[in-house]
Amino acid sequence: MHFKCRYSTPEDRKSLLESIQKCTPTSKFTKMESVLGSGRAPISFSFDVSLVLRALTKIGINLLAHVCTNTIVDRFNFREAVRFVKDGISRNSRRMIARYGFVRHEDLKNWRCTPNSHRFRLVHFRASHLWAVYFAFFGGDINAMVEFEGPSDERWSTVDITVPLNSKEWKIRKHQEVKDLQVRACLEDINAIIRSLPPDLVQQSCLRHVTRRVRR
């Protein structure tokens, strides 16, 4: 048998271990019952907004390093972004938390993402010296977006990257024109973030986001 359990207090852990000790390889479950309203367990989804943005920024920098042939992607040209990834310090942290992170899946439903793959779009705005990175994870089930400052010496302005799961065969398509996407940050509605979540499963959803004070 294999168990994956969570507990919140030492008493819960003690009760859990005592219950597991009563199980033997020959034990059989003859019936199933629901108690204490556990017929449909509520779903809780919590995250630290700052950590999510730092992780997305790191992925964006790594993607740039992979596809750029003329732009030097290092801690000098992308000083602000690298500092944010390493230390969580950014002069635009408040604006980032308000505008970036997870986005509504309906905003990217027309941006086709192959099933069983991740898709990324990197767009450079030369006038504002900004990179925008869009993420469609697991065929578009979870989407996100982030921006950070940085140069571009590439001949293209937009690149689409498709990464099949469990495969090294990346598909990269570059465009000379800017192909921006209009999305909205979403921090409060789990159904709007996770596309594949069955609506009838969620009777209660709780989405909590935690922000840490960043030194300026």
Accessible surface in RSA format (square Angstrom, percent):
REM  Atomic radii and reference values for relative SASA: ProtOr
REM  Chains: A
REM  Algorithm: Lee & Richards
REM  Probe-radius: 1.40
REM  Slices: 20
REM RES _ NUM      All-atoms   Total-Side   Main-Chain    Non-polar    All polar
REM                ABS   REL    ABS   REL    ABS   REL    ABS   REL    ABS   REL
RES MET A   1   132.92  68.8  45.82  30.3  87.10 207.4  57.57  48.9  75.34  99.8
RES HIS A   2   162.17  88.6 131.65  91.5  30.53  78.1  98.93 102.0  63.24  73.6
RES PHE A   3    92.74  46.4  65.96  40.9  26.77  69.7  68.93  41.8  23.81  68.1
RES LYS A   4   180.67  88.1 145.58  89.3  35.09  83.5  92.02  82.8  88.65  94.4
RES CYS A   5    58.91  44.6  25.98  29.0  32.93  77.4  14.71  37.3  44.20  47.7
RES ARG A   6   229.16  96.2 195.25  99.5  33.91  80.7  74.64 102.0 154.51  93.6
RES TYR A   7   115.66  54.0  82.78  47.1  32.87  85.5  59.08  44.4  56.57  69.7
RES SER A   8   100.54  85.0  63.02  84.1  37.53  86.4  52.66 112.1  47.88  67.1
RES THR A   9    55.40  39.4  53.37  54.1   2.03   4.8  52.15  70.0   3.25   4.9
RES PRO A  10    89.42  65.2  84.09  76.7   5.33  19.4  85.76  70.8   3.66  22.7
RES GLU A  11   123.29  70.8 116.57  88.2   6.73  16.0  67.67 130.9  55.62  45.4
RES ASP A  12    65.32  45.8  60.28  60.0   5.05  11.9  14.02  33.0  51.30  51.2
RES ARG A  13   110.48  46.4 110.48  56.3   0.00   0.0  15.86  21.7  94.62  57.3
RES LYS A  14   135.44  66.1 131.20  80.5   4.24  10.1  78.01  70.2  57.44  61.2
RES SER A  15    63.07  53.3  61.27  81.8   1.80   4.2  27.78  59.1  35.29  49.4
RES LEU A  16    46.92  26.1  41.32  29.6   5.60  14.1  46.41  32.6   0.50   1.3
RES LEU A  17    92.73  51.6  92.31  66.0   0.42   1.1  92.43  64.9   0.30   0.8
RES GLU A  18    84.20  48.3  82.12  62.1   2.08   5.0  30.94  59.8  53.26  43.5
RES SER A  19    59.44  50.2  55.16  73.6   4.28   9.9  29.75  63.4  29.69  41.6
RES ILE A  20    59.75  34.0  55.95  41.7   3.80   9.2  56.68  40.8   3.06   8.3
RES GLN A  21   145.61  81.4 114.69  83.8  30.92  73.6  44.19  94.1 101.42  76.9
RES LYS A  22   167.68  81.8 140.21  86.0  27.46  65.4  91.37  82.2  76.31  81.3
RES CYS A  23    47.15  35.7  28.73  32.0  18.42  43.3   5.09  12.9  42.06  45.4
RES THR A  24    63.19  44.9  61.04  61.9   2.15   5.1  56.66  76.1   6.53   9.9
RES PRO A  25   134.99  98.4 101.92  92.9  33.07 120.2 108.20  89.3  26.79 166.5
RES THR A  26   116.00  82.5  96.69  98.0  19.31  46.0  83.29 111.9  32.70  49.4
RES SER A  27    45.30  38.3  24.86  33.2  20.44  47.1  23.07  49.1  22.22  31.1
RES LYS A  28   181.75  88.7 152.38  93.5  29.37  69.9  97.73  88.0  84.01  89.5
RES PHE A  29   166.99  83.5 132.38  82.0  34.60  90.0 135.88  82.4  31.11  89.0
RES THR A  30   127.95  91.0  88.05  89.3  39.91  95.1  71.24  95.7  56.71  85.7
RES LYS A  31   159.39  77.8 131.27  80.5  28.12  67.0  92.15  82.9  67.24  71.6
RES MET A  32   185.31  96.0 150.40  99.5  34.91  83.1 113.18  96.2  72.13  95.6
RES GLU A  33   123.11  70.7  94.21  71.3  28.90  68.8  38.41  74.3  84.70  69.2
RES SER A  34    75.02  63.4  44.87  59.9  30.15  69.5  20.09  42.8  54.93  77.0
RES VAL A  35    88.04  57.9  81.25  73.6   6.79  16.4  87.17  75.7   0.87   2.4
RES LEU A  36   182.28 101.5 138.60  99.2  43.68 109.8 150.90 106.0  31.39  84.5
RES GLY A  37    70.84  87.4   0.00   N/A  70.84  87.4  42.30 116.1  28.54  63.9
RES SER A  38    61.02  51.6  42.86  57.2  18.16  41.8  38.07  81.1  22.95  32.2
RES GLY A  39    57.41  70.8   0.00   N/A  57.41  70.8  26.92  73.9  30.48  68.3
RES ARG A  40   118.19  49.6 104.74  53.4  13.45  32.0  24.52  33.5  93.67  56.8
RES ALA A  41    62.88  57.8  53.82  83.1   9.06  20.6  53.82  75.8   9.06  24.0
RES PRO A  42    83.09  60.6  64.89  59.2  18.19  66.1  66.05  54.5  17.03 105.9
RES ILE A  43    43.27  24.6  39.29  29.3   3.98   9.6  42.31  30.5   0.96   2.6
RES SER A  44    73.71  62.3  43.79  58.4  29.93  68.9  38.26  81.5  35.45  49.7
RES PHE A  45    48.24  24.1  46.89  29.0   1.35   3.5  48.24  29.2   0.00   0.0
RES SER A  46    60.66  51.3  38.56  51.5  22.11  50.9   7.81  16.6  52.85  74.0
RES PHE A  47    27.80  13.9  13.94   8.6  13.86  36.1  27.16  16.5   0.64   1.8
RES ASP A  48    27.18  19.0  20.69  20.6   6.48  15.3  11.93  28.1  15.25  15.2
RES VAL A  49     1.75   1.2   1.75   1.6   0.00   0.0   1.75   1.5   0.00   0.0
RES SER A  50     4.27   3.6   3.83   5.1   0.44   1.0   1.98   4.2   2.29   3.2
RES LEU A  51    92.37  51.4  87.85  62.8   4.52  11.4  88.24  62.0   4.13  11.1
RES VAL A  52    26.19  17.2  22.38  20.3   3.82   9.2  26.09  22.7   0.10   0.3
RES LEU A  53     0.83   0.5   0.83   0.6   0.00   0.0   0.83   0.6   0.00   0.0
RES ARG A  54    41.43  17.4  40.89  20.8   0.54   1.3   7.13   9.7  34.30  20.8
RES ALA A  55    53.96  49.6  45.76  70.6   8.21  18.7  52.83  74.4   1.14   3.0
RES LEU A  56     9.61   5.4   9.61   6.9   0.00   0.0   9.61   6.8   0.00   0.0
RES THR A  57     0.66   0.5   0.66   0.7   0.00   0.0   0.66   0.9   0.00   0.0
RES LYS A  58   114.51  55.9 114.29  70.1   0.23   0.5  56.84  51.2  57.68  61.4
RES ILE A  59    58.52  33.3  57.78  43.0   0.73   1.8  58.52  42.1   0.00   0.0
RES GLY A  60     0.00   0.0   0.00   N/A   0.00   0.0   0.00   0.0   0.00   0.0
RES ILE A  61    23.34  13.3  23.34  17.4   0.00   0.0  23.34  16.8   0.00   0.0
RES ASN A  62    83.20  57.4  76.17  73.6   7.03  16.9  25.02  60.2  58.18  56.2
RES LEU A  63     8.78   4.9   8.34   6.0   0.44   1.1   8.76   6.2   0.02   0.1
RES LEU A  64     0.17   0.1   0.17   0.1   0.00   0.0   0.17   0.1   0.00   0.0
RES ALA A  65    60.13  55.3  35.02  54.0  25.11  57.1  37.78  53.2  22.35  59.2
RES HIS A  66   107.55  58.8  77.85  54.1  29.70  76.0  54.76  56.4  52.79  61.4
RES VAL A  67     5.39   3.5   0.00   0.0   5.39  13.0   3.83   3.3   1.56   4.2
RES CYS A  68    17.18  13.0   0.64   0.7  16.53  38.9   0.32   0.8  16.86  18.2
RES THR A  69   109.46  77.9  72.26  73.3  37.21  88.7  66.53  89.4  42.93  64.9
RES ASN A  70    82.51  56.9  59.90  57.9  22.61  54.5  17.91  43.1  64.60  62.4
RES THR A  71    11.16   7.9   0.69   0.7  10.48  25.0   0.97   1.3  10.19  15.4
RES ILE A  72   115.14  65.5 109.84  81.8   5.30  12.8 114.11  82.2   1.03   2.8
RES VAL A  73    31.95  21.0   4.55   4.1  27.40  66.0   4.55   4.0  27.40  74.3
RES ASP A  74    50.78  35.6  39.64  39.5  11.14  26.3  33.74  79.4  17.03  17.0
RES ARG A  75   150.46  63.2 143.02  72.9   7.44  17.7  40.96  56.0 109.50  66.4
RES PHE A  76   117.83  59.0 109.41  67.8   8.42  21.9 109.61  66.5   8.22  23.5
RES ASN A  77    63.58  43.8  46.49  44.9  17.10  41.2   4.37  10.5  59.21  57.2
RES PHE A  78     1.80   0.9   0.42   0.3   1.38   3.6   1.80   1.1   0.00   0.0
RES ARG A  79   152.70  64.1 149.01  76.0   3.69   8.8  59.63  81.5  93.07  56.4
RES GLU A  80    36.34  20.9  33.17  25.1   3.17   7.6  19.21  37.2  17.12  14.0
RES ALA A  81     3.56   3.3   0.00   0.0   3.56   8.1   3.23   4.5   0.33   0.9
RES VAL A  82    29.76  19.6  29.37  26.6   0.38   0.9  29.76  25.9   0.00   0.0
RES ARG A  83    97.82  41.1  93.99  47.9   3.83   9.1  36.54  49.9  61.28  37.1
RES PHE A  84     7.95   4.0   7.95   4.9   0.00   0.0   7.95   4.8   0.00   0.0
RES VAL A  85    28.58  18.8  21.39  19.4   7.19  17.3  21.39  18.6   7.19  19.5
RES LYS A  86   140.65  68.6 114.67  70.4  25.99  61.9  68.59  61.7  72.07  76.8
RES ASP A  87    85.11  59.6  59.12  58.8  25.98  61.4  13.97  32.9  71.13  70.9
RES GLY A  88     6.59   8.1   0.00   N/A   6.59   8.1   3.27   9.0   3.32   7.4
RES ILE A  89    32.74  18.6  32.74  24.4   0.00   0.0  32.74  23.6   0.00   0.0
RES SER A  90     3.20   2.7   2.54   3.4   0.66   1.5   0.47   1.0   2.73   3.8
RES ARG A  91   133.14  55.9 121.56  62.0  11.58  27.6  50.19  68.6  82.95  50.3
RES ASN A  92    44.58  30.7  40.45  39.1   4.13   9.9   5.62  13.5  38.96  37.7
RES SER A  93     8.34   7.1   7.65  10.2   0.69   1.6   3.10   6.6   5.24   7.3
RES ARG A  94   186.36  78.2 178.36  90.9   8.00  19.1  65.14  89.0 121.22  73.5
RES ARG A  95    91.08  38.2  82.83  42.2   8.25  19.6  56.42  77.1  34.65  21.0
RES MET A  96    12.23   6.3  12.23   8.1   0.00   0.0   4.42   3.8   7.80  10.3
RES ILE A  97    34.18  19.4  34.14  25.4   0.04   0.1  34.14  24.6   0.04   0.1
RES ALA A  98    74.57  68.6  46.36  71.5  28.20  64.2  54.43  76.6  20.14  53.4
RES ARG A  99   127.56  53.6 113.62  57.9  13.94  33.2  38.51  52.6  89.05  54.0
RES TYR A 100     3.12   1.5   3.07   1.7   0.05   0.1   3.07   2.3   0.05   0.1
RES GLY A 101     1.44   1.8   0.00   N/A   1.44   1.8   1.44   4.0   0.00   0.0
RES PHE A 102    27.29  13.7  27.12  16.8   0.18   0.5  27.12  16.4   0.18   0.5
RES VAL A 103     0.67   0.4   0.67   0.6   0.00   0.0   0.67   0.6   0.00   0.0
RES ARG A 104    71.61  30.1  71.61  36.5   0.00   0.0   2.39   3.3  69.23  42.0
RES HIS A 105    45.43  24.8  42.36  29.4   3.07   7.9  30.86  31.8  14.57  17.0
RES GLU A 106    87.79  50.4  80.15  60.6   7.64  18.2  20.51  39.7  67.28  54.9
RES ASP A 107    37.04  25.9  11.24  11.2  25.80  61.0   7.52  17.7  29.51  29.4
RES LEU A 108     8.79   4.9   2.49   1.8   6.31  15.9   3.33   2.3   5.47  14.7
RES LYS A 109   151.51  73.9 120.32  73.8  31.19  74.3  72.75  65.5  78.76  83.9
RES ASN A 110   132.69  91.5 107.08 103.5  25.61  61.7  36.68  88.3  96.01  92.8
RES TRP A 111    20.82   8.4  10.24   5.0  10.58  24.8  14.42   7.7   6.40  10.4
RES ARG A 112   206.41  86.7 196.37 100.1  10.04  23.9  71.97  98.4 134.45  81.5
RES CYS A 113    23.18  17.5   3.48   3.9  19.70  46.3   4.29  10.9  18.89  20.4
RES THR A 114    80.79  57.5  74.12  75.1   6.68  15.9  48.86  65.6  31.94  48.3
RES PRO A 115   101.03  73.6  91.47  83.4   9.56  34.8  94.58  78.1   6.45  40.1
RES ASN A 116   113.65  78.4 104.41 100.9   9.24  22.2  21.68  52.2  91.97  88.9
RES SER A 117     1.58   1.3   1.58   2.1   0.00   0.0   1.58   3.4   0.00   0.0
RES HIS A 118    33.08  18.1  33.08  23.0   0.00   0.0  16.32  16.8  16.76  19.5
RES ARG A 119    40.15  16.9  40.15  20.5   0.00   0.0   3.49   4.8  36.65  22.2
RES PHE A 120    12.99   6.5  12.99   8.0   0.00   0.0  12.99   7.9   0.00   0.0
RES ARG A 121    21.28   8.9  21.28  10.8   0.00   0.0   0.00   0.0  21.28  12.9
RES LEU A 122     0.00   0.0   0.00   0.0   0.00   0.0   0.00   0.0   0.00   0.0
RES VAL A 123     0.00   0.0   0.00   0.0   0.00   0.0   0.00   0.0   0.00   0.0
RES HIS A 124     4.46   2.4   4.19   2.9   0.27   0.7   4.19   4.3   0.27   0.3
RES PHE A 125    49.29  24.7  46.63  28.9   2.67   6.9  49.29  29.9   0.00   0.0
RES ARG A 126   120.83  50.7  98.99  50.5  21.83  52.0  66.13  90.4  54.70  33.1
RES ALA A 127   115.21 105.9  66.93 103.3  48.28 109.8  79.75 112.3  35.46  93.9
RES SER A 128    61.65  52.1  38.43  51.3  23.22  53.5  43.57  92.8  18.08  25.3
RES HIS A 129    91.81  50.2  91.81  63.8   0.00   0.0  61.11  63.0  30.71  35.7
RES LEU A 130    33.06  18.4  33.06  23.7   0.00   0.0  33.06  23.2   0.00   0.0
RES TRP A 131     0.20   0.1   0.20   0.1   0.00   0.0   0.20   0.1   0.00   0.0
RES ALA A 132     0.06   0.1   0.06   0.1   0.00   0.0   0.06   0.1   0.00   0.0
RES VAL A 133     0.00   0.0   0.00   0.0   0.00   0.0   0.00   0.0   0.00   0.0
RES TYR A 134     3.13   1.5   3.13   1.8   0.00   0.0   0.12   0.1   3.01   3.7
RES PHE A 135     0.00   0.0   0.00   0.0   0.00   0.0   0.00   0.0   0.00   0.0
RES ALA A 136     1.97   1.8   1.97   3.0   0.00   0.0   1.97   2.8   0.00   0.0
RES PHE A 137    33.96  17.0  33.96  21.0   0.00   0.0  33.96  20.6   0.00   0.0
RES PHE A 138   108.00  54.0 100.77  62.4   7.23  18.8 101.99  61.8   6.02  17.2
RES GLY A 139     7.81   9.6   0.00   N/A   7.81   9.6   2.92   8.0   4.89  11.0
RES GLY A 140     7.96   9.8   0.00   N/A   7.96   9.8   6.45  17.7   1.50   3.4
RES ASP A 141    34.18  23.9  34.18  34.0   0.00   0.0   4.82  11.3  29.36  29.3
RES ILE A 142    43.27  24.6  43.27  32.2   0.00   0.0  43.27  31.2   0.00   0.0
RES ASN A 143     3.44   2.4   3.44   3.3   0.00   0.0   0.00   0.0   3.44   3.3
RES ALA A 144     0.03   0.0   0.02   0.0   0.01   0.0   0.02   0.0   0.01   0.0
RES MET A 145    13.96   7.2  13.96   9.2   0.00   0.0  11.97  10.2   1.99   2.6
RES VAL A 146     0.00   0.0   0.00   0.0   0.00   0.0   0.00   0.0   0.00   0.0
RES GLU A 147    24.38  14.0  20.76  15.7   3.63   8.6   1.81   3.5  22.58  18.4
RES PHE A 148    12.82   6.4   5.27   3.3   7.55  19.7  12.82   7.8   0.00   0.0
RES GLU A 149    57.66  33.1  54.85  41.5   2.81   6.7  18.12  35.0  39.54  32.3
RES GLY A 150     1.46   1.8   0.00   N/A   1.46   1.8   1.46   4.0   0.00   0.0
RES PRO A 151    27.33  19.9  27.23  24.8   0.10   0.4  27.33  22.6   0.00   0.0
RES SER A 152    12.12  10.2   0.00   0.0  12.12  27.9   0.00   0.0  12.12  17.0
RES ASP A 153    93.67  65.6  73.41  73.1  20.26  47.9  22.10  52.0  71.58  71.4
RES GLU A 154     6.80   3.9   1.13   0.9   5.67  13.5   0.12   0.2   6.68   5.5
RES ARG A 155   215.81  90.6 193.68  98.7  22.14  52.7  72.91  99.6 142.91  86.6
RES TRP A 156    15.70   6.3  15.67   7.6   0.03   0.1  14.62   7.8   1.07   1.7
RES SER A 157    11.16   9.4  11.16  14.9   0.00   0.0   0.23   0.5  10.93  15.3
RES THR A 158     0.00   0.0   0.00   0.0   0.00   0.0   0.00   0.0   0.00   0.0
RES VAL A 159     0.00   0.0   0.00   0.0   0.00   0.0   0.00   0.0   0.00   0.0
RES ASP A 160     8.12   5.7   6.89   6.9   1.23   2.9   4.15   9.8   3.97   4.0
RES ILE A 161     0.00   0.0   0.00   0.0   0.00   0.0   0.00   0.0   0.00   0.0
RES THR A 162    20.56  14.6  20.49  20.8   0.07   0.2   5.02   6.7  15.54  23.5
RES VAL A 163    18.35  12.1  18.35  16.6   0.00   0.0  18.35  15.9   0.00   0.0
RES PRO A 164    34.75  25.3  33.62  30.6   1.13   4.1  33.62  27.8   1.13   7.1
RES LEU A 165    64.53  35.9  48.09  34.4  16.44  41.3  50.24  35.3  14.29  38.5
RES ASN A 166   163.75 112.9 111.25 107.5  52.49 126.4  43.11 103.8 120.64 116.6
RES SER A 167    44.12  37.3  24.29  32.4  19.82  45.7  22.93  48.8  21.18  29.7
RES LYS A 168   196.77  96.0 173.62 106.5  23.15  55.1 117.35 105.6  79.41  84.6
RES GLU A 169   132.04  75.8 130.16  98.5   1.88   4.5  52.08 100.7  79.96  65.3
RES TRP A 170    94.61  38.0  68.06  32.9  26.55  62.3  58.53  31.2  36.07  58.5
RES LYS A 171   143.37  69.9 137.13  84.1   6.24  14.9  83.77  75.4  59.61  63.5
RES ILE A 172    73.08  41.6  37.19  27.7  35.89  86.5  37.52  27.0  35.56  96.5
RES ARG A 173   168.40  70.7 164.74  84.0   3.66   8.7  52.24  71.4 116.17  70.4
RES LYS A 174    89.37  43.6  61.92  38.0  27.45  65.4  38.18  34.4  51.20  54.5
RES HIS A 175    19.14  10.5  13.59   9.4   5.56  14.2   8.72   9.0  10.42  12.1
RES GLN A 176   142.54  79.7 129.11  94.4  13.43  32.0  38.10  81.1 104.44  79.2
RES GLU A 177    94.60  54.3  85.74  64.9   8.86  21.1  55.30 107.0  39.30  32.1
RES VAL A 178    72.82  47.9  47.93  43.4  24.90  60.0  47.93  41.6  24.90  67.5
RES LYS A 179    71.40  34.8  65.83  40.4   5.57  13.3  36.15  32.5  35.25  37.6
RES ASP A 180    60.11  42.1  35.37  35.2  24.74  58.5  13.78  32.4  46.33  46.2
RES LEU A 181    32.94  18.3  27.37  19.6   5.57  14.0  29.03  20.4   3.91  10.5
RES GLN A 182   150.29  84.0 133.02  97.2  17.27  41.1  65.09 138.5  85.20  64.6
RES VAL A 183    35.17  23.1   7.34   6.6  27.83  67.1   8.23   7.1  26.94  73.1
RES ARG A 184   122.05  51.2 117.79  60.0   4.27  10.2  66.75  91.2  55.30  33.5
RES ALA A 185    34.16  31.4   7.52  11.6  26.64  60.6   7.52  10.6  26.64  70.6
RES CYS A 186     4.17   3.2   1.46   1.6   2.71   6.4   2.71   6.9   1.46   1.6
RES LEU A 187    30.13  16.8  25.49  18.2   4.64  11.7  25.49  17.9   4.64  12.5
RES GLU A 188   147.52  84.7 123.09  93.1  24.43  58.2  41.83  80.9 105.69  86.3
RES ASP A 189    57.44  40.2  54.57  54.3   2.88   6.8  18.04  42.5  39.41  39.3
RES ILE A 190     3.06   1.7   1.95   1.5   1.11   2.7   1.95   1.4   1.11   3.0
RES ASN A 191    64.87  44.7  57.35  55.4   7.52  18.1  27.87  67.1  37.00  35.8
RES ALA A 192    14.54  13.4   7.81  12.1   6.73  15.3  14.24  20.1   0.30   0.8
RES ILE A 193     0.31   0.2   0.31   0.2   0.00   0.0   0.31   0.2   0.00   0.0
RES ILE A 194    32.13  18.3  30.70  22.9   1.43   3.4  30.70  22.1   1.43   3.9
RES ARG A 195   122.97  51.6 103.16  52.6  19.81  47.2  37.41  51.1  85.56  51.9
RES SER A 196    71.43  60.4  44.77  59.8  26.66  61.4  37.64  80.2  33.79  47.3
RES LEU A 197    31.76  17.7  22.22  15.9   9.55  24.0  23.82  16.7   7.95  21.4
RES PRO A 198    61.63  44.9  56.75  51.7   4.89  17.8  61.63  50.9   0.00   0.0
RES PRO A 199   115.98  84.5 102.95  93.8  13.03  47.4 104.45  86.2  11.53  71.7
RES ASP A 200    93.90  65.8  80.99  80.6  12.91  30.5  44.09 103.8  49.81  49.7
RES LEU A 201    77.81  43.3  75.83  54.2   1.99   5.0  77.81  54.6   0.00   0.0
RES VAL A 202    23.56  15.5   5.00   4.5  18.56  44.7   5.26   4.6  18.29  49.6
RES GLN A 203   123.46  69.0  87.35  63.8  36.12  86.0  28.48  60.6  94.98  72.0
RES GLN A 204   119.97  67.1 114.22  83.5   5.74  13.7  36.96  78.7  83.01  63.0
RES SER A 205    55.46  46.9  23.57  31.5  31.89  73.5   1.13   2.4  54.32  76.1
RES CYS A 206    54.44  41.2  50.34  56.1   4.10   9.6  27.32  69.2  27.12  29.2
RES LEU A 207    28.77  16.0   2.35   1.7  26.41  66.4   2.35   1.7  26.41  71.1
RES ARG A 208   125.61  52.7 121.21  61.8   4.39  10.5  58.13  79.4  67.48  40.9
RES HIS A 209    73.84  40.4  53.50  37.2  20.35  52.1  25.57  26.4  48.27  56.2
RES VAL A 210    86.04  56.6  83.14  75.3   2.90   7.0  86.04  74.8   0.00   0.0
RES THR A 211    69.30  49.3  46.55  47.2  22.75  54.2  14.14  19.0  55.17  83.4
RES ARG A 212   116.10  48.7 107.11  54.6   8.99  21.4  54.06  73.9  62.04  37.6
RES ARG A 213   239.47 100.5 198.55 101.2  40.92  97.4  83.58 114.2 155.89  94.5
RES VAL A 214    27.79  18.3  12.21  11.1  15.58  37.5  15.27  13.3  12.52  34.0
RES ARG A 215   183.24  76.9 173.85  88.6   9.39  22.3  82.07 112.2 101.17  61.3
RES ARG A 216   192.92  81.0 116.88  59.6  76.04 181.0  82.33 112.5 110.59  67.0
END  Absolute sums over single chains surface
CHAIN  1 A    14556.1      11890.7       2665.4       7583.1       6973.0
END  Absolute sums over all chains
TOTAL         14556.1      11890.7       2665.4       7583.1       6973.0
